Structures are given as structure tokens and as C-alpha cells.
Amino acid sequence: MTEFVRTAEENFEKLQDFSYSPNYHMWQDLRMHYIDEGPTNAPVMLLMHGMPTWSYLYRNMIPGLVQAGYRCIAPDHLGFGRSDKPTDLHWYTVARHTEVLTSLIVELDLRNITLVCQDWGGPTGLAQAAMMPERFDHLVIMNTWLHHPEYEYSEGIRRWNAGWQPGGNFDRPEPDLGLMMLMSAGLMTREQYVPAFMQGQAPELSVAAAAMYEGYSAPYRGLPDAGYNGFRRFPLSIPMDSYHNGNAAAQTLHYQTLLNWNKGCQFIWGCSDDVFVESWGRQWAQQMNAPFDAIPEAGHFPQNTHGERLVELILQRRSEQA
């Protein structure tokens, strides 16, 4: 049996802005959580998160998409959110995350899918569209990538990877990554973040910041350090200089396959991101002959700060391309 830990349900019971009922999909002996909101016979919005987030990332998008007539499916990768968290660091690979997502899509028999993906939701989610295109109608690609030999990794990506290597800033027991989400959303200054993260000093938070922190820290509060290994493995799987765990050859195949995508596609980019920079997003959109909507002030997590605007852009492009 797989050794894993499971976050206590009470961690999620009092979230002010995320009260959706949990649903669970069994993959082998592990429980994967997903949100399922909206009519079961409606076209699907498959909302994919990356690192260090979970389906809570889409809290400001689900209501508008459901109101527009969509069924929203928002899974938590194993190791994240309400999903079970294998304790073996080496359990986690991008190929395995991808396979688990495939099993969810097939078991729920999802069709007429609009994929909304960002960060690691790109490699795991776009793999599904590349390999099961008959299930997908439209792609919404935001601040992500697919590895291929010509891709130039930014300094921001390299710093992020280095931070998780031995001796890096994130190489520590039980890293409090919810604080990083506050800083990226502009709800905490770097001067507040550094002592809070590095020395565990409790910062003074506004009401909005406290609510967001509750949401992003809920999955790991009370877990032993091994429960954080899903967080650790994603940064160490970036296939910059080696092919360990990142499913790089498959990513290259998916990238090349999707260059011939002949259905709906759009790019929305947080252009203040120093990880997946604007020039890369524009280049990729041009390669796929897809419209590119820039949000100049948004960073790496546009869902976290501009959710309602993203819904507007998605619905607008879906209408234009219908």
C-alpha cells in the first residue's frame, strides 16, 4: 500500500470564500479530491492548478462560469489540497500526475471540455488535450509552458528551482507556502514576507490577507513534514538540465502535437510574471494562431488576483469562436 497522509477535514470547514462540497476519485489506493459544480449535462470547464496551489485558486472564477452555464471540474493533484499526500518524495512524477488526471477524466466521462490551465496545470492538462483531443473543445492557456528543446528557461524559473535545492530558501521543514501567495497577490510586502517565512514570525494581516492565507494554508496545516513532499517535487521536476521526473520527452510530443490544434484556443497572460514571461506567451500564441489577451498588472497567478476578468475573457473568446 502507498504510505500517505490526509489533511483533516476541519481545516476546510471554515473557509470564508470556498464552501463547495468535496468529491473524491479513487486512483489505486489514493483519494483525489475535485470540485464539481454546475449542471452535470453542461459543457465542462476543467480548471487545473499548479504549485503551490489547489482548487481554491479558482474560487473567484467558478461562480461566474457556473452562472454562464458550465460545469466546473477543479481537481487537486495528489499531494495538494484535499487530495491524499503520498509521503515518499520519489512517488511524485509529472507522468504520474498526468495519468491520475487522465483516469479522472475517463471515469467521469468528461466531454465538451474547455481546459483552463496555468503553471503545472499546463503540462498535466495539455497532455490530455494532445492525447484525447476528441474530449476537448477549447484551450485556455495561462502562464505555463510545455518543455521542448528550443524552450529557453527564464532566470525566474532557474531561481525557483534553485530555491528548492539543498541549502536553498525553500529547503526547510514544513515551508509555509501560503505566505508566498499573499506576497504574489500584493497583500504582503517582501519586508513582511521574509521574516514570516524564514523565521516563522507571525505577520499582521488584513482581513482579506487572512482569509486568503486560511485558504492556501488549509491543505498543510497540522501535517508532518513528509506531507509537504508534493510541493517539493514539482520544482525539482522542472526539466531544465536533466530529464528526472519532468516527463520532458512526453511534454515535447504534446507541444509538437498541439501546434496542429484546429479547435478553439486562447492565451491569457499575467504579464508581470518573471517565471513565464510575456514574450514566451506571445510567441506560443502566435505559433498556435490563437488570440493573446494580456493582463499587464497580473503576475504568475492571474486566477488569484483577476478571476472575474479571466471569466470575462474566456466567455468572450468562447463566444467569438463558437
Phi and psi in degrees as GROMACS dihedral restraints (atoms count N, CA, C in turn):
[ dihedral_restraints ]
;  ai    aj    ak    al  type     phi  dphi    fc
    3     4     5     6     1   -76.2    20    10
    4     5     6     7     1   130.9    20    10
    6     7     8     9     1   -82.8    20    10
    7     8     9    10     1   128.6    20    10
    9    10    11    12     1  -150.6    20    10
   10    11    12    13     1   165.4    20    10
   12    13    14    15     1  -118.7    20    10
   13    14    15    16     1   157.9    20    10
   15    16    17    18     1  -129.8    20    10
   16    17    18    19     1   129.1    20    10
   18    19    20    21     1   -67.0    20    10
   19    20    21    22     1   139.4    20    10
   21    22    23    24     1   -62.2    20    10
   22    23    24    25     1   136.4    20    10
   24    25    26    27     1   -60.3    20    10
   25    26    27    28     1   -32.7    20    10
   27    28    29    30     1   -64.4    20    10
   28    29    30    31     1   -19.0    20    10
   30    31    32    33     1   -61.0    20    10
   31    32    33    34     1   -25.8    20    10
   33    34    35    36     1  -104.2    20    10
   34    35    36    37     1    -3.4    20    10
   36    37    38    39     1   -75.4    20    10
   37    38    39    40     1   -25.3    20    10
   39    40    41    42     1  -114.2    20    10
   40    41    42    43     1    20.8    20    10
   42    43    44    45     1   -67.7    20    10
   43    44    45    46     1   125.7    20    10
   45    46    47    48     1   -70.5    20    10
   46    47    48    49     1   -26.7    20    10
   48    49    50    51     1  -124.2    20    10
   49    50    51    52     1    22.3    20    10
   51    52    53    54     1  -156.8    20    10
   52    53    54    55     1    82.9    20    10
   54    55    56    57     1  -110.7    20    10
   55    56    57    58     1    24.2    20    10
   57    58    59    60     1   -72.2    20    10
   58    59    60    61     1   144.7    20    10
   60    61    62    63     1   -68.7    20    10
   61    62    63    64     1   138.5    20    10
   63    64    65    66     1   -77.7    20    10
   64    65    66    67     1   148.6    20    10
   66    67    68    69     1  -129.6    20    10
   67    68    69    70     1   151.9    20    10
   69    70    71    72     1  -133.8    20    10
   70    71    72    73     1   138.9    20    10
   72    73    74    75     1  -117.8    20    10
   73    74    75    76     1   129.9    20    10
   75    76    77    78     1   -90.4    20    10
   76    77    78    79     1   125.2    20    10
   78    79    80    81     1  -118.6    20    10
   79    80    81    82     1   110.8    20    10
   81    82    83    84     1    53.2    20    10
   82    83    84    85     1  -118.9    20    10
   84    85    86    87     1  -106.4    20    10
   85    86    87    88     1    22.7    20    10
   87    88    89    90     1  -119.9    20    10
   88    89    90    91     1   149.1    20    10
   90    91    92    93     1  -104.6    20    10
   91    92    93    94     1   119.8    20    10
   93    94    95    96     1  -103.3    20    10
   94    95    96    97     1   127.8    20    10
   96    97    98    99     1   -89.4    20    10
   97    98    99   100     1   145.4    20    10
   99   100   101   102     1  -150.5    20    10
  100   101   102   103     1   149.9    20    10
  102   103   104   105     1   -87.5    20    10
  103   104   105   106     1   139.6    20    10
  105   106   107   108     1  -138.1    20    10
  106   107   108   109     1    98.9    20    10
  108   109   110   111     1  -124.9    20    10
  109   110   111   112     1   140.2    20    10
  111   112   113   114     1   105.9    20    10
  112   113   114   115     1   172.5    20    10
  114   115   116   117     1   -62.0    20    10
  115   116   117   118     1   137.8    20    10
  117   118   119   120     1   -68.8    20    10
  118   119   120   121     1   -20.9    20    10
  120   121   122   123     1   -99.4    20    10
  121   122   123   124     1    10.8    20    10
  123   124   125   126     1   -87.7    20    10
  124   125   126   127     1   160.1    20    10
  126   127   128   129     1   -59.7    20    10
  127   128   129   130     1   149.9    20    10
  129   130   131   132     1  -100.4    20    10
  130   131   132   133     1   138.2    20    10
  132   133   134   135     1  -105.7    20    10
  133   134   135   136     1   111.1    20    10
  135   136   137   138     1   -95.7    20    10
  136   137   138   139     1   109.4    20    10
  138   139   140   141     1  -104.0    20    10
  139   140   141   142     1   108.9    20    10
  141   142   143   144     1  -106.8    20    10
  142   143   144   145     1   129.7    20    10
  144   145   146   147     1   -98.9    20    10
  145   146   147   148     1   170.5    20    10
  147   148   149   150     1  -125.8    20    10
  148   149   150   151     1  -136.7    20    10
  150   151   152   153     1  -113.9    20    10
  151   152   153   154     1   130.8    20    10
  153   154   155   156     1  -106.1    20    10
  154   155   156   157     1    43.3    20    10
  156   157   158   159     1  -100.9    20    10
  157   158   159   160     1  -171.0    20    10
  159   160   161   162     1  -152.9    20    10
  160   161   162   163     1  -168.8    20    10
  162   163   164   165     1   -61.0    20    10
  163   164   165   166     1   -17.7    20    10
  165   166   167   168     1   -54.8    20    10
  166   167   168   169     1   -26.1    20    10
  168   169   170   171     1   -55.1    20    10
  169   170   171   172     1   -27.5    20    10
  171   172   173   174     1  -100.0    20    10
  172   173   174   175     1    17.4    20    10
  174   175   176   177     1   -60.4    20    10
  175   176   177   178     1   -31.8    20    10
  177   178   179   180     1   -92.7    20    10
  178   179   180   181     1     3.1    20    10
  180   181   182   183     1  -111.1    20    10
  181   182   183   184     1   -33.8    20    10
  183   184   185   186     1   -57.8    20    10
  184   185   186   187     1   -45.4    20    10
  186   187   188   189     1   -59.4    20    10
  187   188   189   190     1   -44.3    20    10
  189   190   191   192     1   -67.9    20    10
  190   191   192   193     1   -36.1    20    10
  192   193   194   195     1   -71.0    20    10
  193   194   195   196     1   -38.9    20    10
  195   196   197   198     1   -65.5    20    10
  196   197   198   199     1   -42.4    20    10
  198   199   200   201     1   -61.0    20    10
  199   200   201   202     1   -31.2    20    10
  201   202   203   204     1   -80.2    20    10
  202   203   204   205     1    -1.0    20    10
  204   205   206   207     1   102.1    20    10
  205   206   207   208     1    16.1    20    10
  207   208   209   210     1  -102.1    20    10
  208   209   210   211     1   154.6    20    10
  210   211   212   213     1   -95.5    20    10
  211   212   213   214     1   120.3    20    10
  213   214   215   216     1   -99.0    20    10
  214   215   216   217     1   119.9    20    10
  216   217   218   219     1  -112.2    20    10
  217   218   219   220     1   117.7    20    10
  219   220   221   222     1  -126.6    20    10
  220   221   222   223     1    98.5    20    10
  222   223   224   225     1   -82.7    20    10
  223   224   225   226     1   158.0    20    10
  225   226   227   228     1  -106.5    20    10
  226   227   228   229     1   122.1    20    10
  228   229   230   231     1   -53.0    20    10
  229   230   231   232     1   147.2    20    10
  231   232   233   234     1   -56.8    20    10
  232   233   234   235     1   134.6    20    10
  234   235   236   237     1    97.7    20    10
  235   236   237   238     1    -4.5    20    10
  237   238   239   240     1  -134.7    20    10
  238   239   240   241     1   156.6    20    10
  240   241   242   243     1    57.9    20    10
  241   242   243   244     1  -134.2    20    10
  243   244   245   246     1   -89.8    20    10
  244   245   246   247     1     0.2    20    10
  246   247   248   249     1   -74.1    20    10
  247   248   249   250     1   157.0    20    10
  249   250   251   252     1   -63.5    20    10
  250   251   252   253     1   153.9    20    10
  252   253   254   255     1  -124.9    20    10
  253   254   255   256     1    95.1    20    10
  255   256   257   258     1   -55.1    20    10
  256   257   258   259     1   140.4    20    10
  258   259   260   261     1   -90.3    20    10
  259   260   261   262     1   -14.4    20    10
  261   262   263   264     1   -81.4    20    10
  262   263   264   265     1   116.8    20    10
  264   265   266   267     1   -53.6    20    10
  265   266   267   268     1   -36.7    20    10
  267   268   269   270     1   -83.0    20    10
  268   269   270   271     1    -2.2    20    10
  270   271   272   273     1   -65.6    20    10
  271   272   273   274     1   -31.9    20    10
  273   274   275   276     1   -84.9    20    10
  274   275   276   277     1   122.2    20    10
  276   277   278   279     1  -138.6    20    10
  277   278   279   280     1   156.0    20    10
  279   280   281   282     1   -65.4    20    10
  280   281   282   283     1   -35.6    20    10
  282   283   284   285     1   -61.0    20    10
  283   284   285   286     1   -40.0    20    10
  285   286   287   288     1   -69.4    20    10
  286   287   288   289     1   -44.8    20    10
  288   289   290   291     1   -55.6    20    10
  289   290   291   292     1   -41.1    20    10
  291   292   293   294     1   -64.9    20    10
  292   293   294   295     1   -43.6    20    10
  294   295   296   297     1   -63.5    20    10
  295   296   297   298     1   -40.5    20    10
  297   298   299   300     1   -61.9    20    10
  298   299   300   301     1   -43.4    20    10
  300   301   302   303     1   -63.6    20    10
  301   302   303   304     1   -40.7    20    10
  303   304   305   306     1   -56.9    20    10
  304   305   306   307     1   -43.4    20    10
  306   307   308   309     1   -64.4    20    10
  307   308   309   310     1   -35.8    20    10
  309   310   311   312     1   -65.3    20    10
  310   311   312   313     1   -47.1    20    10
  312   313   314   315     1   -60.5    20    10
  313   314   315   316     1   -43.0    20    10
  315   316   317   318     1   -71.3    20    10
  316   317   318   319     1   -42.8    20    10
  318   319   320   321     1   -64.2    20    10
  319   320   321   322     1   -40.1    20    10
  321   322   323   324     1   -80.9    20    10
  322   323   324   325     1    -7.3    20    10
  324   325   326   327     1    51.8    20    10
  325   326   327   328     1    51.7    20    10
  327   328   329   330     1   -73.8    20    10
  328   329   330   331     1   133.7    20    10
  330   331   332   333     1  -140.4    20    10
  331   332   333   334     1   171.7    20    10
  333   334   335   336     1    52.2    20    10
  334   335   336   337     1    48.2    20    10
  336   337   338   339     1   -90.7    20    10
  337   338   339   340     1   132.6    20    10
  339   340   341   342     1  -100.1    20    10
  340   341   342   343     1   117.9    20    10
  342   343   344   345     1   -88.0    20    10
  343   344   345   346     1   126.5    20    10
  345   346   347   348     1  -115.1    20    10
  346   347   348   349     1   114.0    20    10
  348   349   350   351     1  -136.9    20    10
  349   350   351   352     1   148.9    20    10
  351   352   353   354     1  -154.6    20    10
  352   353   354   355     1   149.5    20    10
  354   355   356   357     1    55.9    20    10
  355   356   357   358     1  -135.0    20    10
  357   358   359   360     1   -67.2    20    10
  358   359   360   361     1   -12.0    20    10
  360   361   362   363     1   -64.5    20    10
  361   362   363   364     1   -18.9    20    10
  363   364   365   366     1   -70.7    20    10
  364   365   366   367     1   -62.5    20    10
  366   367   368   369     1   -57.6    20    10
  367   368   369   370     1   -37.8    20    10
  369   370   371   372     1   -78.3    20    10
  370   371   372   373     1   -38.1    20    10
  372   373   374   375     1   -81.7    20    10
  373   374   375   376     1   -43.1    20    10
  375   376   377   378     1   -66.3    20    10
  376   377   378   379     1   -26.2    20    10
  378   379   380   381     1   -57.9    20    10
  379   380   381   382     1   -36.5    20    10
  381   382   383   384     1   -67.2    20    10
  382   383   384   385     1   -43.2    20    10
  384   385   386   387     1   -66.2    20    10
  385   386   387   388     1   -36.9    20    10
  387   388   389   390     1   -67.6    20    10
  388   389   390   391     1   -38.0    20    10
  390   391   392   393     1   -98.3    20    10
  391   392   393   394     1   -20.4    20    10
  393   394   395   396     1  -130.4    20    10
  394   395   396   397     1    57.2    20    10
  396   397   398   399     1   -61.2    20    10
  397   398   399   400     1   -24.5    20    10
  399   400   401   402     1   -65.1    20    10
  400   401   402   403     1   -19.6    20    10
  402   403   404   405     1   -88.4    20    10
  403   404   405   406     1   -10.1    20    10
  405   406   407   408     1  -116.2    20    10
  406   407   408   409     1   139.9    20    10
  408   409   410   411     1  -109.1    20    10
  409   410   411   412     1   -29.3    20    10
  411   412   413   414     1  -156.0    20    10
  412   413   414   415     1   143.0    20    10
  414   415   416   417     1  -117.5    20    10
  415   416   417   418     1   132.8    20    10
  417   418   419   420     1  -117.9    20    10
  418   419   420   421     1   109.4    20    10
  420   421   422   423     1  -110.5    20    10
  421   422   423   424     1   122.3    20    10
  423   424   425   426     1  -134.6    20    10
  424   425   426   427     1   122.7    20    10
  426   427   428   429     1    42.1    20    10
  427   428   429   430     1    62.7    20    10
  429   430   431   432     1  -150.6    20    10
  430   431   432   433     1  -166.9    20    10
  432   433   434   435     1  -163.7    20    10
  433   434   435   436     1   168.0    20    10
  435   436   437   438     1  -127.9    20    10
  436   437   438   439     1   129.5    20    10
  438   439   440   441     1   -61.9    20    10
  439   440   441   442     1   140.2    20    10
  441   442   443   444     1  -158.2    20    10
  442   443   444   445     1   158.2    20    10
  444   445   446   447     1   -57.2    20    10
  445   446   447   448     1   -29.6    20    10
  447   448   449   450     1   -84.6    20    10
  448   449   450   451     1    -8.6    20    10
  450   451   452   453     1   -68.9    20    10
  451   452   453   454     1   132.8    20    10
  453   454   455   456     1  -101.7    20    10
  454   455   456   457     1   111.4    20    10
  456   457   458   459     1   -72.2    20    10
  457   458   459   460     1   131.5    20    10
  459   460   461   462     1   -73.6    20    10
  460   461   462   463     1   164.3    20    10
  462   463   464   465     1   -63.0    20    10
  463   464   465   466     1   -32.9    20    10
  465   466   467   468     1   -62.0    20    10
  466   467   468   469     1   -41.8    20    10
  468   469   470   471     1   -65.1    20    10
  469   470   471   472     1   -42.8    20    10
  471   472   473   474     1   -65.0    20    10
  472   473   474   475     1   -38.0    20    10
  474   475   476   477     1   -65.0    20    10
  475   476   477   478     1   -41.0    20    10
  477   478   479   480     1   -62.3    20    10
  478   479   480   481     1   -45.8    20    10
  480   481   482   483     1   -61.9    20    10
  481   482   483   484     1   -44.9    20    10
  483   484   485   486     1   -62.4    20    10
  484   485   486   487     1   -33.0    20    10
  486   487   488   489     1   -64.5    20    10
  487   488   489   490     1   -21.2    20    10
  489   490   491   492     1   -99.5    20    10
  490   491   492   493     1    -5.3    20    10
  492   493   494   495     1   -74.0    20    10
  493   494   495   496     1   161.0    20    10
  495   496   497   498     1   -50.6    20    10
  496   497   498   499     1   127.9    20    10
  498   499   500   501     1    89.0    20    10
  499   500   501   502     1    -6.2    20    10
  501   502   503   504     1   -76.4    20    10
  502   503   504   505     1   168.8    20    10
  504   505   506   507     1   -60.3    20    10
  505   506   507   508     1   -31.1    20    10
  507   508   509   510     1   -93.3    20    10
  508   509   510   511     1    -4.2    20    10
  510   511   512   513     1   -81.8    20    10
  511   512   513   514     1    80.1    20    10
  513   514   515   516     1  -153.1    20    10
  514   515   516   517     1   157.6    20    10
  516   517   518   519     1   -66.2    20    10
  517   518   519   520     1   136.9    20    10
  519   520   521   522     1    47.7    20    10
  520   521   522   523     1    59.4    20    10
  522   523   524   525     1   -63.5    20    10
  523   524   525   526     1   130.6    20    10
  525   526   527   528     1   -86.9    20    10
  526   527   528   529     1    79.0    20    10
  528   529   530   531     1   -77.0    20    10
  529   530   531   532     1   -13.6    20    10
  531   532   533   534     1   -60.4    20    10
  532   533   534   535     1   -29.4    20    10
  534   535   536   537     1   -64.4    20    10
  535   536   537   538     1   -36.4    20    10
  537   538   539   540     1   -62.4    20    10
  538   539   540   541     1   -36.9    20    10
  540   541   542   543     1   -66.6    20    10
  541   542   543   544     1   -33.1    20    10
  543   544   545   546     1   -66.7    20    10
  544   545   546   547     1   -44.1    20    10
  546   547   548   549     1   -64.2    20    10
  547   548   549   550     1   -41.8    20    10
  549   550   551   552     1   -67.1    20    10
  550   551   552   553     1   -24.9    20    10
  552   553   554   555     1   -88.3    20    10
  553   554   555   556     1    -0.2    20    10
  555   556   557   558     1    78.6    20    10
  556   557   558   559     1    16.7    20    10
  558   559   560   561     1   -99.6    20    10
  559   560   561   562     1     1.3    20    10
  561   562   563   564     1  -150.2    20    10
  562   563   564   565     1   133.7    20    10
  564   565   566   567     1   -78.5    20    10
  565   566   567   568     1   162.3    20    10
  567   568   569   570     1   -62.6    20    10
  568   569   570   571     1   -34.2    20    10
  570   571   572   573     1   -64.4    20    10
  571   572   573   574     1   -30.3    20    10
  573   574   575   576     1   -80.1    20    10
  574   575   576   577     1   -38.1    20    10
  576   577   578   579     1   -67.0    20    10
  577   578   579   580     1   -45.3    20    10
  579   580   581   582     1   -59.4    20    10
  580   581   582   583     1   -52.7    20    10
  582   583   584   585     1   -67.7    20    10
  583   584   585   586     1   -30.8    20    10
  585   586   587   588     1   -66.7    20    10
  586   587   588   589     1   -43.9    20    10
  588   589   590   591     1   -79.6    20    10
  589   590   591   592     1   -44.1    20    10
  591   592   593   594     1   -79.4    20    10
  592   593   594   595     1   -36.4    20    10
  594   595   596   597     1  -113.6    20    10
  595   596   597   598     1    -0.9    20    10
  597   598   599   600     1    72.4    20    10
  598   599   600   601     1    22.1    20    10
  600   601   602   603     1   -77.1    20    10
  601   602   603   604     1   125.7    20    10
  603   604   605   606     1   -69.6    20    10
  604   605   606   607     1   120.8    20    10
  606   607   608   609     1   -84.2    20    10
  607   608   609   610     1   159.3    20    10
  609   610   611   612     1   -83.3    20    10
  610   611   612   613     1   124.4    20    10
  612   613   614   615     1  -116.7    20    10
  613   614   615   616     1   143.9    20    10
  615   616   617   618     1   -68.7    20    10
  616   617   618   619     1   170.2    20    10
  618   619   620   621     1   -60.4    20    10
  619   620   621   622     1   -43.6    20    10
  621   622   623   624     1   -65.2    20    10
  622   623   624   625     1   -41.9    20    10
  624   625   626   627     1   -66.5    20    10
  625   626   627   628     1   -40.1    20    10
  627   628   629   630     1   -63.5    20    10
  628   629   630   631     1   -40.1    20    10
  630   631   632   633     1   -64.9    20    10
  631   632   633   634     1   -43.0    20    10
  633   634   635   636     1   -66.7    20    10
  634   635   636   637     1   -40.5    20    10
  636   637   638   639     1   -62.2    20    10
  637   638   639   640     1   -41.0    20    10
  639   640   641   642     1   -56.6    20    10
  640   641   642   643     1   -42.3    20    10
  642   643   644   645     1   -66.3    20    10
  643   644   645   646     1   -47.2    20    10
  645   646   647   648     1   -79.0    20    10
  646   647   648   649     1   -22.6    20    10
  648   649   650   651     1   -92.5    20    10
  649   650   651   652     1   -12.6    20    10
  651   652   653   654     1   -53.3    20    10
  652   653   654   655     1   -42.2    20    10
  654   655   656   657     1   -64.8    20    10
  655   656   657   658     1   -25.1    20    10
  657   658   659   660     1  -115.2    20    10
  658   659   660   661     1    -4.8    20    10
  660   661   662   663     1   -61.3    20    10
  661   662   663   664     1   126.7    20    10
  663   664   665   666     1    86.3    20    10
  664   665   666   667     1    -0.8    20    10
  666   667   668   669     1   -84.8    20    10
  667   668   669   670     1   152.1    20    10
  669   670   671   672     1   -70.3    20    10
  670   671   672   673     1   166.3    20    10
  672   673   674   675     1   -57.9    20    10
  673   674   675   676     1   -34.1    20    10
  675   676   677   678     1   -64.5    20    10
  676   677   678   679     1   -18.1    20    10
  678   679   680   681     1   -73.2    20    10
  679   680   681   682     1    -6.8    20    10
  681   682   683   684     1   -96.5    20    10
  682   683   684   685     1     4.0    20    10
  684   685   686   687     1   -69.9    20    10
  685   686   687   688     1   -25.0    20    10
  687   688   689   690     1   -61.4    20    10
  688   689   690   691     1   -40.8    20    10
  690   691   692   693     1   -59.5    20    10
  691   692   693   694     1   -47.3    20    10
  693   694   695   696     1   -64.1    20    10
  694   695   696   697     1   -38.2    20    10
  696   697   698   699     1   -74.0    20    10
  697   698   699   700     1   -35.0    20    10
  699   700   701   702     1   -57.7    20    10
  700   701   702   703     1   -52.3    20    10
  702   703   704   705     1   -60.7    20    10
  703   704   705   706     1   -33.8    20    10
  705   706   707   708     1   -78.0    20    10
  706   707   708   709     1    -5.0    20    10
  708   709   710   711     1   -98.2    20    10
  709   710   711   712     1     0.0    20    10
  711   712   713   714     1   -64.8    20    10
  712   713   714   715     1   118.9    20    10
  714   715   716   717     1   -85.6    20    10
  715   716   717   718     1    58.6    20    10
  717   718   719   720     1   -73.2    20    10
  718   719   720   721     1   -54.2    20    10
  720   721   722   723     1  -121.0    20    10
  721   722   723   724     1    -1.9    20    10
  723   724   725   726     1  -151.2    20    10
  724   725   726   727     1   167.4    20    10
  726   727   728   729     1  -106.9    20    10
  727   728   729   730     1    26.6    20    10
  729   730   731   732     1   -76.5    20    10
  730   731   732   733     1   118.9    20    10
  732   733   734   735     1    71.8    20    10
  733   734   735   736     1    -9.0    20    10
  735   736   737   738     1   -91.8    20    10
  736   737   738   739     1    -3.5    20    10
  738   739   740   741     1    56.8    20    10
  739   740   741   742     1    40.2    20    10
  741   742   743   744     1   -64.8    20    10
  742   743   744   745     1   -41.3    20    10
  744   745   746   747     1   -64.3    20    10
  745   746   747   748     1   -40.4    20    10
  747   748   749   750     1   -66.9    20    10
  748   749   750   751     1   -39.1    20    10
  750   751   752   753     1   -58.8    20    10
  751   752   753   754     1   -41.4    20    10
  753   754   755   756     1   -62.0    20    10
  754   755   756   757     1   -43.1    20    10
  756   757   758   759     1   -60.7    20    10
  757   758   759   760     1   -44.6    20    10
  759   760   761   762     1   -65.0    20    10
  760   761   762   763     1   -41.1    20    10
  762   763   764   765     1   -59.5    20    10
  763   764   765   766     1   -49.7    20    10
  765   766   767   768     1   -65.1    20    10
  766   767   768   769     1   -38.2    20    10
  768   769   770   771     1   -62.6    20    10
  769   770   771   772     1   -44.6    20    10
  771   772   773   774     1   -74.4    20    10
  772   773   774   775     1   -14.4    20    10
  774   775   776   777     1   -63.3    20    10
  775   776   777   778     1   -17.8    20    10
  777   778   779   780     1  -102.8    20    10
  778   779   780   781     1    15.3    20    10
  780   781   782   783     1   -61.2    20    10
  781   782   783   784     1   130.0    20    10
  783   784   785   786     1  -119.9    20    10
  784   785   786   787     1    21.1    20    10
  786   787   788   789     1  -114.5    20    10
  787   788   789   790     1  -166.4    20    10
  789   790   791   792     1   -64.5    20    10
  790   791   792   793     1   142.7    20    10
  792   793   794   795     1  -158.9    20    10
  793   794   795   796     1   141.9    20    10
  795   796   797   798     1  -148.7    20    10
  796   797   798   799     1   154.1    20    10
  798   799   800   801     1  -117.1    20    10
  799   800   801   802     1   134.2    20    10
  801   802   803   804     1  -126.9    20    10
  802   803   804   805     1   128.8    20    10
  804   805   806   807     1  -130.8    20    10
  805   806   807   808     1   128.8    20    10
  807   808   809   810     1   -78.2    20    10
  808   809   810   811     1   107.7    20    10
  810   811   812   813     1   -85.1    20    10
  811   812   813   814     1    -0.6    20    10
  813   814   815   816     1   -93.5    20    10
  814   815   816   817     1    10.6    20    10
  816   817   818   819     1   -77.7    20    10
  817   818   819   820     1   127.0    20    10
  819   820   821   822     1   -97.9    20    10
  820   821   822   823     1     4.6    20    10
  822   823   824   825     1   -93.9    20    10
  823   824   825   826     1   -61.6    20    10
  825   826   827   828     1  -108.3    20    10
  826   827   828   829     1    97.1    20    10
  828   829   830   831     1   -78.0    20    10
  829   830   831   832     1   159.4    20    10
  831   832   833   834     1   -57.3    20    10
  832   833   834   835     1   -41.2    20    10
  834   835   836   837     1   -61.4    20    10
  835   836   837   838     1   -36.0    20    10
  837   838   839   840     1   -66.3    20    10
  838   839   840   841     1   -44.9    20    10
  840   841   842   843     1   -59.6    20    10
  841   842   843   844     1   -42.7    20    10
  843   844   845   846     1   -66.6    20    10
  844   845   846   847     1   -40.1    20    10
  846   847   848   849     1   -61.2    20    10
  847   848   849   850     1   -46.1    20    10
  849   850   851   852     1   -65.0    20    10
  850   851   852   853     1   -42.6    20    10
  852   853   854   855     1   -60.8    20    10
  853   854   855   856     1   -40.8    20    10
  855   856   857   858     1   -64.5    20    10
  856   857   858   859     1   -41.1    20    10
  858   859   860   861     1   -61.0    20    10
  859   860   861   862     1   -33.0    20    10
  861   862   863   864     1   -97.7    20    10
  862   863   864   865     1     6.6    20    10
  864   865   866   867     1    53.7    20    10
  865   866   867   868     1    45.9    20    10
  867   868   869   870     1  -120.0    20    10
  868   869   870   871     1   150.2    20    10
  870   871   872   873     1   -67.5    20    10
  871   872   873   874     1   149.6    20    10
  873   874   875   876     1  -124.4    20    10
  874   875   876   877     1   117.6    20    10
  876   877   878   879     1  -107.4    20    10
  877   878   879   880     1   118.7    20    10
  879   880   881   882     1   -94.2    20    10
  880   881   882   883     1   138.3    20    10
  882   883   884   885     1  -116.9    20    10
  883   884   885   886     1    94.0    20    10
  885   886   887   888     1   -56.7    20    10
  886   887   888   889     1   -37.5    20    10
  888   889   890   891     1   -88.6    20    10
  889   890   891   892     1    -7.3    20    10
  891   892   893   894     1   -82.6    20    10
  892   893   894   895     1   147.4    20    10
  894   895   896   897     1  -101.8    20    10
  895   896   897   898     1  -142.9    20    10
  897   898   899   900     1   -68.6    20    10
  898   899   900   901     1   -25.7    20    10
  900   901   902   903     1  -116.9    20    10
  901   902   903   904     1    72.5    20    10
  903   904   905   906     1   -61.5    20    10
  904   905   906   907     1   -28.2    20    10
  906   907   908   909     1   -62.2    20    10
  907   908   909   910     1   -31.1    20    10
  909   910   911   912     1   -76.1    20    10
  910   911   912   913     1   -23.9    20    10
  912   913   914   915     1  -120.8    20    10
  913   914   915   916     1   -21.1    20    10
  915   916   917   918     1  -135.0    20    10
  916   917   918   919     1    39.4    20    10
  918   919   920   921     1   -57.8    20    10
  919   920   921   922     1   -46.2    20    10
  921   922   923   924     1   -65.9    20    10
  922   923   924   925     1   -37.2    20    10
  924   925   926   927     1   -65.6    20    10
  925   926   927   928     1   -38.9    20    10
  927   928   929   930     1   -61.7    20    10
  928   929   930   931     1   -41.9    20    10
  930   931   932   933     1   -59.7    20    10
  931   932   933   934     1   -44.1    20    10
  933   934   935   936     1   -59.0    20    10
  934   935   936   937     1   -45.9    20    10
  936   937   938   939     1   -67.6    20    10
  937   938   939   940     1   -39.5    20    10
  939   940   941   942     1   -63.9    20    10
  940   941   942   943     1   -48.3    20    10
  942   943   944   945     1   -65.4    20    10
  943   944   945   946     1   -35.9    20    10
  945   946   947   948     1   -64.1    20    10
  946   947   948   949     1   -48.5    20    10
  948   949   950   951     1   -70.3    20    10
  949   950   951   952     1   -34.6    20    10
  951   952   953   954     1   -62.2    20    10
  952   953   954   955     1   -39.8    20    10
  954   955   956   957     1   -66.3    20    10
  955   956   957   958     1   -41.9    20    10
  957   958   959   960     1   -66.6    20    10
  958   959   960   961     1   -35.0    20    10
  960   961   962   963     1   -96.1    20    10
  961   962   963   964     1     1.0    20    10
